Structure formats: structure tokens, C-alpha cells
């Protein structure tokens, strides 16, 4: 989770979503918590939207 947040703060949207996908695939239980953070997690990225839908999280 820390890596994804670090990339988000650095403005590296693609790498942020890469790490979010890794977190999801590994079953990381912190996924909903990272979604709620007020940092740009690449929310406009289609892969992020797919992850959001897979986790049943609101838009």
C-alpha cells in the first residue's frame, strides 16, 4: 500500500494503478482503505475503474 501511495504522491498514475492491481491480485485487505484516501490514485484510469467495480466500491 505504501508503494502505491508514494507513486500517487509523485504523480505517477500508471505506476500507482500497477501497484493497486498487484495489491488486488494478492488479496491485500487494505484495498478499500486506499480507495478512500484523498490522493490522486489514477481514478480516471480504466484499470482503476475495473478494480473499483471488482471491489464493489462507489465511484
N, C-alpha and C positions, 0 to 999 in steps of 0.2 A: 504494500500500500504506500509506503514511504517513497518508493521509486516513482510510482505513478504521480503522486502529488508533487514531487520535485520536478518532474518533466512538465507538469501542468504550470507550475510557477515560472518555469523557464520559457514558457510559450511554445513548447514542443508538443503540439497537439497530436501529431501522428504517433510519436513515441508514447505519449500518455495513453492513447487508446490501445496501442500494442500491449502495454503493461496491464491495462484493465482486462483485456482479453486473456492474458496469462493468468491473472487473478481469478477470473471466472472459471477458466478451464481447470484450475487447480482446486476449485471449490472453496476459495477464500471466503470466510464468513463476514468479512469486513466490506464486501461489495456494497450493500445498501448504505453503509455509513459514509463511504467515499462519495457516493452519489449525492448525498445531502450537503457536502462541502460547498462553500461559496467560491470555488475557483473554477477557471475555465478548463473543463475536462475534455474538451473536444465535443461538446454536446451537439454541435452541428454535423459531426462526422456520422455517416451512415452506419458504420460499425458500432459506434456508441449507441445509436438508436436501436440497433439489433440487440445489443446487450441489455439495454433498458427494458425492451419488450420481453426478453427471455427471463428477466428477473421480476417481471410484473411491476415495474416502478412507474410512477406517474411521469408525465412529460415535464 
